[in-house]
Amino acid sequence: MTLFHLRRLDSSKVDETMDDIRNGRLNKAQKRYLNAYLNEYAREYRYVGRYNYDKD
């Protein structure tokens, strides 16, 4: 879901990967966008589990 939202950013080249996110290879605009999205998401939803991307 995070990768989906990252790719929706206007400056996205749609070549971002989960590996980029895991290894912090994001620019300031991408980090700010994801932090804003994830903070709003956290306000609305309760944590019930996680998705293991390593199994993809």
N, C-alpha and C positions, 0 to 999 in steps of 0.2 A: 504494500500500500504506500509506503514511503517513496519507493522508486516511482510509482505511478504519479504521485503528486510532484515529485522533483521534475519529472518530464513534462508536466503541465506548465512549468515556469516559462515565461516568455523568452528568456534567454537560453533555454534548453536547446541542445543540438540533438536530443533524443538518443544519445549514445552513452548516457550515464548507466552505470552498472551497480549492482549490490556491492561489488568489490570496492568501487569508488566510495560508497557510503561507509562501509566497514573500515576503510583505511583513511578516512578523513580527507579524501581528495575532492573537496567541494570549495567553491569560491565563497566570498562573503555573502553575496546575494542568495546563493543556494542555501547556505546555513541559516541565514535570517528567515528565509521563506519556510524552510522545514521546521525551524524552532517555533515560528508563529503557528503553523499548522498543528504541530504536535502538542503545543500548549493548549490550544483551543480544543483539540480532540480530548486531551486529558481532563479538561473541565467538564466535558459532556459524558464521558464514558468511564466505566469502572474496569480496572484490569481484571481479566479473567483467564489469561494465558498468553502464550506467545507462539509465533510461527518460527520453525526452524528452517532457515533458508539453506542451510548446508545440505539438506536432503533433496534439494531441487536438482 
